[in-house]
Amino acid sequence: MWQEIKKRRLAFSLFVVCLLAVALFICTQEAESYQVKRVIRGSYTILAGTETTTVDINSSLGGVPLNMSASFILNTRRSGQDGHNYADTLALIDDPTNILYSRVSSSYTNDLEYMVTEFVSGVNVLSGYTAMPETKTDKTITLPQSVNLSRSFPLLSWKSFRTYTTTDERNFFGANLTSPNTLTISRSETGSTYNNDIAWQVVEFDRDVNVTNGTTVLTGYETTESVSVNDINKTFLVFSTMPGNVNGVEGAIAVLGTLVNNTTLRFRRFNNADQATIYWYLVEFDNNVFSNRSDTPRLDAANMSTTVDVSAVPQWDLNRTIAVHSTQFNTSVSNSAERYYSTVQLSESGSTVNLTVERSRTTYELDFGYDILEFPPLDVISPNGAEAYTVNQTKVVSWNHSDTSNDHNMDIRLCKAGCDNISNYTILINTTNASLDSYSWKINKTIDSQNPIGDSVRLAIVDTTMRSFATTNMTTRNWDMGNAPFKINGSILVTAPNDDSGNWRVGDTGRQITWDKTGDLSYSSFNISLYIDGGSTYNQT
């Protein structure tokens, strides 16, 4: 009896590691990772007679205004006066081309050093201006939007309306993110006419960053906190100190903080007149940043400045690099704040990079520590993990770049094994211009004479103007790789039988089962299976 085989379909099951997916993958795109654009640094002196002024940085910006919602300022100051009404200087980004400085009393000059960091993407900076009344120890700021506490840290600057040498602690503030939408600014004491205007910033990264924060109460000369960081050379410390009732003893106010190793954070000072509360934020980066630190330099008693050679290999790119510092007296000191008010700045001298700490008065030895952080030049946006591509598709490779990589040559490279090491990205997809930020990639069946199919491939971009790929390694900092692997699949398309026309009958001969494939599938065996229930199961082979 003849049996008609009708409206039944065939499919292949290929037994290869890189199983050929014919399903549709719908992936949720991750938020863009952060990418620094530039760091603008400079010096400014507020002259006697000036209380409030703006500094035009347009020339340093090359005529390209700042994106204020993606920029933050680090500012340090030095003054020859002990009085906080003279020395304390509020600093903020006033508009896209100007920095605003403001203090209360203007009888003397103040010297300032600033670093403005702007990002292309992936960073959101909230900022504002508030006042601390004389009767309050705490001010709660409700942020205009919530931030991710595991990716955010706060910064403060202020000006002080009253000073008295034995109550300096009333003019010091700690910054603490107490909830996703709350910044708490605190001091330990109040006092008549001790009013302060405060500029605050909250810097939030979208990913590739993990921020650990804590509160440490220093009651003696030194204390440590147990922490856990994966890579000390990708970590940056930011902290603020709220001294207790120290009665103007600067030796108890000046606290030096440093990340000693992967598990130890240390704070120390010379005098323990009263406790100091420290709000700290340990910012660890997952991508190709580089950081370094030290807490051993000393400013000798007779010197107003000292310069430390902080050169690195490869050398720091100061257009992508910031620095912070903290200080500690090396002797008992009271009523001498002007001797530790100090500025920090990075500079180049030939092939050397120097860090300079400077103050306006001498007499006492001053120990200081510093953290330096260089942001990476490039950042892969896509493919960045979890994508599934197919040979013969055209997909967009996208990235962001810093200003230092403008018009640089850039390799787009692929890796199939050992992809945590940049040296293994040996498959060259294309060489392009880093400024383009995207490339239309036709995924051919062979790339650079190699088969791209794999379920755990990864993409990297390499700035080859900075250095060639042959000399690129894990320490060279001219590259970025995707955060996670993605898939490149081949595909099979059954071409016959593939419609409802014609009848195939049991006993027929000469019937051809045909298919098309894309990619170098490299399979050694396969099954041809028949299903009869609309495609739910392949029950006849």
C-alpha positions in Angstrom: 0.0 0.0 0.0 1.3 3.4 -1.0 1.7 5.8 1.8 1.9 9.5 1.0 4.4 11.6 2.8 3.1 15.1 2.7 3.7 18.4 4.4 6.5 17.0 6.5 9.8 18.8 7.0 13.4 17.8 7.4 16.1 19.3 9.7 19.7 18.7 10.5 21.2 18.2 13.9 25.0 18.8 13.6 27.3 17.3 16.2 29.8 20.1 16.5 30.9 22.1 19.5 29.7 25.3 17.8 26.2 24.1 17.3 24.6 26.1 14.5 21.9 28.3 16.0 18.8 29.1 13.8 16.9 30.6 16.7 16.5 34.3 17.1 18.4 35.9 20.0 17.0 39.0 21.4 19.5 40.7 23.8 19.0 43.6 26.0 21.8 46.2 25.3 23.8 47.1 28.4 24.2 50.7 29.4 27.2 52.3 27.7 30.4 51.9 29.7 32.2 55.0 30.8 34.8 56.6 28.6 36.9 59.6 29.6 37.1 62.4 27.1 39.8 64.6 28.6 41.4 66.0 31.8 42.0 69.7 31.9 44.4 70.9 34.5 45.7 74.4 35.5 46.7 76.9 38.2 45.0 80.1 39.3 45.8 82.7 42.0 43.0 84.6 43.6 44.5 88.0 44.3 44.1 90.0 47.4 40.9 92.0 47.2 39.0 89.3 45.3 36.4 87.2 47.0 34.6 85.6 44.1 35.9 85.1 40.5 35.5 82.9 37.5 38.3 81.3 35.5 37.8 81.0 31.8 39.2 77.6 30.6 37.9 77.9 27.1 41.3 78.0 25.6 42.3 74.8 27.4 39.1 73.2 26.1 40.1 74.0 22.5 36.8 75.8 22.0 34.8 72.7 22.8 32.6 73.4 25.9 32.3 70.9 28.7 29.3 68.7 29.1 28.6 69.7 32.7 26.5 66.6 33.5 29.5 64.5 32.6 32.3 66.5 34.2 33.6 67.0 37.8 36.3 69.1 39.3 39.1 68.3 41.8 40.5 71.4 43.4 43.3 72.0 46.0 44.4 75.2 47.6 47.2 76.7 49.6 47.2 79.9 51.7 49.5 81.8 53.9 46.8 82.4 56.4 45.6 80.1 59.2 42.1 81.6 59.0 39.5 79.4 57.2 37.6 82.5 56.1 40.7 83.4 54.0 41.8 79.9 52.9 38.7 77.9 52.4 37.7 78.2 48.7 34.6 76.9 47.2 35.1 75.5 43.6 32.6 74.5 41.1 32.1 74.2 37.3 30.0 77.3 36.8 29.2 76.9 33.1 30.6 74.9 30.2 33.7 77.2 29.9 34.2 78.6 33.4 35.2 77.6 36.9 33.8 79.6 39.8 35.9 80.2 42.9 34.6 81.9 46.0 35.9 82.7 49.5 34.7 85.0 52.3 37.7 87.2 53.2 40.0 88.6 50.5 42.9 90.3 52.3 45.4 87.7 51.0 46.1 85.7 48.0 45.1 82.0 47.5 46.8 79.7 45.1 44.7 77.0 43.5 45.3 73.9 41.4 42.4 72.3 39.5 41.7 69.2 37.5 38.5 69.0 35.5 37.6 65.6 34.2 35.0 65.2 31.4 33.6 61.9 30.1 32.3 61.0 26.6 29.7 58.6 28.1 28.9 56.4 31.0 29.3 59.0 33.8 26.6 61.1 35.4 27.6 64.0 37.6 25.1 65.6 40.0 26.1 68.8 41.5 24.7 71.6 43.7 25.3 74.4 46.1 24.0 74.6 49.6 24.5 76.4 52.9 25.3 75.0 56.4 23.6 77.1 59.0 25.5 78.0 62.2 23.1 75.9 64.3 23.4 72.7 62.3 25.9 69.8 62.3 24.2 68.0 59.4 22.7 68.9 56.1 20.7 66.4 54.1 20.6 66.8 50.4 17.9 65.0 48.4 19.5 64.2 45.1 17.6 65.1 41.9 17.8 61.4 40.9 18.9 58.2 42.6 22.4 56.8 42.1 23.8 53.4 42.3 25.8 53.4 45.6 28.1 50.7 44.3 29.2 53.0 41.5 29.2 56.5 43.1 31.2 58.8 45.3 30.8 62.4 46.6 33.1 65.4 46.5 32.9 68.6 48.5 34.4 72.1 48.6 33.3 75.1 50.8 33.9 78.6 52.0 33.8 79.5 55.7 32.3 82.7 57.2 33.9 82.5 60.6 37.3 81.3 61.9 38.8 81.0 65.3 42.1 79.2 65.8 40.9 76.9 68.6 37.7 75.8 66.8 38.9 74.8 63.3 36.9 71.6 63.5 33.7 73.6 62.8 34.9 74.3 59.3 35.5 70.7 58.2 32.9 68.5 56.6 32.4 64.9 55.8 30.4 63.7 52.8 28.4 60.5 53.1 26.0 58.9 50.6 23.5 57.5 53.1 20.9 56.2 50.5 20.6 56.2 46.7 19.0 59.6 46.7 20.5 61.2 49.8 23.8 62.9 50.4 24.5 63.8 54.1 27.1 66.6 54.8 28.3 66.6 58.4 30.5 68.4 60.9 31.1 67.7 64.5 30.4 71.1 66.1 28.3 74.2 65.6 29.0 77.8 66.7 27.7 81.3 66.4 28.3 82.7 62.9 30.0 79.5 61.8 28.0 79.4 58.5 29.4 77.7 55.4 28.5 77.6 51.7 29.2 74.2 50.3 29.5 73.0 46.7 28.8 69.3 46.3 29.3 66.7 43.5 28.2 63.1 43.2 30.0 61.2 40.5 28.2 58.0 39.3 29.6 55.5 36.8 27.3 53.2 34.9 29.5 50.0 34.9 33.0 48.6 34.9 33.3 50.2 38.4 32.7 48.9 41.9 32.7 51.4 44.8 33.2 50.1 48.4 32.5 52.7 51.0 32.7 52.9 54.8 33.0 55.1 57.8 36.1 54.9 60.0 36.4 56.5 63.4 40.1 57.3 64.2 40.5 57.6 67.9 44.3 57.2 68.1 47.2 57.8 65.9 46.5 55.1 63.3 43.8 52.7 62.3 43.2 50.2 59.5 40.1 48.8 57.8 39.8 45.4 56.2 38.8 45.7 52.6 38.9 43.5 49.5 40.0 44.7 46.1 40.9 42.5 43.2 43.6 44.7 41.7 45.3 47.4 43.7 46.6 48.9 40.4 43.0 49.6 39.3 41.8 51.3 42.5 41.5 54.9 43.7 40.8 56.2 47.2 38.6 59.2 47.9 37.8 60.3 51.4 36.7 63.3 53.6 37.5 63.9 57.3 35.3 65.2 60.0 37.5 66.0 63.0 35.9 66.0 66.5 36.5 68.4 69.3 40.2 68.9 68.6 40.2 72.6 69.6 42.3 73.7 66.7 45.0 71.0 66.9 45.9 70.6 63.3 48.0 67.5 64.1 44.7 65.8 64.9 42.9 67.2 61.9 45.3 66.3 59.1 44.7 62.6 58.2 46.7 60.7 55.6 44.9 57.8 54.0 46.3 55.1 51.7 45.4 51.7 50.3 48.3 49.6 51.6 47.5 46.4 49.8 44.5 44.4 48.5 43.1 43.9 52.0 44.2 46.9 54.1 43.1 50.5 54.1 45.1 52.7 56.5 44.5 56.2 58.1 47.0 57.9 60.3 47.8 61.3 61.9 50.3 62.7 64.4 48.0 63.8 67.3 45.0 62.2 68.9 43.5 65.2 70.6 40.0 63.9 69.7 38.5 61.4 67.3 38.2 62.0 63.5 35.4 60.4 61.5 36.5 59.5 58.0 34.0 58.8 55.2 35.9 56.8 52.5 35.1 55.5 49.0 37.3 52.9 47.4 36.7 53.0 43.7 37.9 49.9 41.8 37.7 49.7 38.0 37.2 46.6 36.0 38.6 47.9 32.7 42.0 49.0 31.5 42.7 51.8 34.0 46.0 52.2 35.8 46.6 53.6 39.3 49.5 54.0 41.6 50.0 55.4 45.1 52.4 56.1 47.9 52.3 57.4 51.4 56.0 57.8 52.0 56.9 61.2 50.6 57.8 64.1 53.0 57.8 67.8 52.7 60.7 68.9 54.8 60.3 71.6 57.5 62.2 74.2 55.6 60.5 73.6 52.2 57.3 75.0 50.8 57.2 72.4 48.0 58.5 69.0 46.9 58.4 67.2 43.6 58.2 63.4 43.3 59.1 61.5 40.1 56.0 59.4 39.6 56.9 58.1 36.1 55.4 54.9 34.9 56.0 52.4 32.1 54.3 53.1 29.8 54.3 56.7 30.8 51.2 58.4 32.2 49.0 60.3 29.7 48.2 63.4 31.6 45.3 64.2 29.3 43.6 61.2 30.9 45.1 61.2 34.4 44.0 62.7 37.8 45.6 62.8 41.2 44.5 63.3 44.8 46.6 63.7 48.0 46.3 63.8 51.7 48.7 65.0 54.4 49.8 64.4 58.0 52.0 66.5 60.2 55.2 64.8 61.5 55.2 66.7 64.7 52.6 68.2 67.1 51.1 71.3 65.6 48.3 73.8 66.7 46.9 76.9 65.1 49.0 76.4 61.9 46.5 75.3 59.2 48.4 77.3 56.6 51.3 74.8 57.0 49.3 71.9 55.7 46.9 73.7 53.3 48.5 72.3 50.2 48.0 71.9 46.5 48.8 68.9 44.2 49.5 68.9 40.5 50.9 66.6 37.9 53.3 67.9 35.2 55.7 66.6 32.5 59.4 67.4 32.3 60.9 65.9 29.3 60.2 62.2 29.5 59.5 62.4 33.3 56.1 62.9 35.0 56.3 64.7 38.3 53.8 65.2 41.2 54.3 68.4 43.1 52.9 69.2 46.5 53.2 72.8 47.6 52.2 74.9 50.6 52.6 78.6 51.5 54.3 78.4 54.9 57.1 76.2 56.3 58.3 75.3 59.8 56.9 71.8 60.2 57.5 68.5 58.4 54.5 67.3 56.4 54.1 63.7 55.3 51.8 63.2 52.3 50.3 60.4 50.3 48.9 60.4 46.8 46.7 58.4 44.5 47.1 58.7 40.7 44.6 57.3 38.2 44.8 57.1 34.4 41.6 56.4 32.5 41.8 54.2 29.4 41.9 55.6 25.9 39.3 53.3 24.4 36.1 51.4 25.4 34.3 48.6 23.5 30.6 49.2 23.4 29.5 46.2 21.2 29.9 43.4 20.9 30.5 43.3 24.6 29.1 40.0 25.7 26.0 37.7 25.3 25.5 38.6 21.6 24.9 35.9 19.0 26.0 36.6 15.5 25.9 34.5 12.3 28.4 34.2 9.5 27.4 36.4 6.5 25.6 38.9 8.8 26.7 42.5 8.9 26.9 43.8 12.4 28.1 47.1 13.9 31.2 47.2 16.1 31.0 50.3 18.2 33.4 51.9 20.7 34.2 55.2 22.4 37.5 57.0 22.4 39.2 59.7 24.4 40.5 62.9 22.9 44.0 61.5 23.1 43.0 58.8 20.5 41.5 61.3 18.0 42.6 60.2 14.5 44.7 57.4 15.8 44.9 54.1 13.9 43.1 51.3 15.6 42.9 47.6 15.1 39.7 45.6 15.6 40.7 42.1 16.7 39.1 38.8 17.5 40.1 36.1 20.0 38.9 32.5 20.2 41.0 31.2 23.2 42.8 32.7 26.1 40.8 35.9 25.7 41.7 37.4 29.0 45.1 38.2 27.5 45.4 40.9 24.8 48.2 39.0 23.1 45.8 36.3 22.0 43.7 38.6 19.9 45.5 37.5 16.8 42.6 37.6 14.3 42.6 41.0 12.6 39.1 42.1 11.6 40.0 45.6 10.3 42.2 48.6 10.8 40.3 51.8 11.1 40.3 55.3 12.6 39.6 55.5 16.3 37.6 58.7 15.9 34.9 56.9 13.8 33.5 55.1 16.9 31.9 52.4 14.7 32.6 49.9 12.0 30.2 47.9 9.8 31.5 44.4 10.1 30.6 41.8 7.4 31.2 38.5 9.2 32.9 36.4 6.5 33.4 32.6 6.7 37.1 33.2 7.2 38.6 36.3 8.9 42.3 36.8 8.6 42.5 33.3 7.2 40.9 31.8 10.3 37.5 30.4 11.0 35.6 32.8 13.3 32.9 30.4 14.4 32.8 29.8 18.2 30.6 30.0 21.2 33.1 32.0 23.3 34.8 34.5 21.1 35.7 38.0 22.2 36.6 41.3 20.5 39.2 43.9 21.4 40.3 47.3 20.0 43.9 48.4 20.0 45.3 51.9 19.5 48.2 51.1 17.2 49.3 54.8 16.9 50.2 54.6 20.6 52.1 51.3 20.0 52.0 48.4 17.5 50.0 45.3 18.2 53.3 43.4 18.2 54.5 45.4 21.2 51.1 45.5 22.9 50.7 43.4 26.1 48.6 43.4 29.3 50.6 46.4 30.8 50.6 48.7 27.8 47.2 50.4 28.3 46.5 51.1 24.7 43.6 48.7 24.3 40.2 47.6 25.5 38.5 44.2 25.3 34.9 43.3 25.5 33.6 42.5 29.0 32.5 39.0 28.1 32.4 36.4 25.2 29.8 36.4 22.5 28.9 33.8 19.8 29.6 33.5 16.1 27.4 30.8 14.6 27.3 29.2 11.2 23.9 28.4 9.7 22.0 25.7 7.7 19.1 26.3 5.3 17.2 23.2 4.0 16.5 23.9 0.3 14.7 20.6 -0.6 12.2 19.5 0.4 11.2 22.9 1.7 7.6 23.6 0.6 4.3 21.9 0.2 4.5 21.3 -3.6 4.8 17.7 -4.8 4.4 14.4 -3.2 7.1 12.1 -1.9 6.0 8.4 -1.6 7.5 5.4 0.1 9.7 3.6 -2.3 10.5 6.7 -4.4 14.1 6.9 -5.6 16.2 9.8 -6.8 14.8 12.2 -4.3 17.5 14.8 -3.3 17.7 16.3 0.1 19.7 19.5 -0.3 20.9 22.4 1.9 22.9 25.5 1.9 25.4 26.4 4.7 27.2 29.5 5.8 30.5 29.4 7.5 33.3 26.9 7.9 31.2 24.4 10.0 33.9 21.8 10.2 31.5 19.1 11.2 32.3 15.4 10.8 28.9 13.8 11.2 25.2 14.9 11.2 21.7 13.5 11.3 18.9 14.0 8.9 15.7 13.8 10.9 12.0 13.9 10.0 9.3 15.3 12.1 5.6 14.6 11.6 3.9 16.7 14.3 4.4 20.2 13.1 8.0 20.6 14.3 7.7 19.7 18.0 9.9 16.6 17.9 12.3 15.0 15.5 11.2 11.4 16.0 12.4 9.7 12.8 16.0 9.6 11.7 
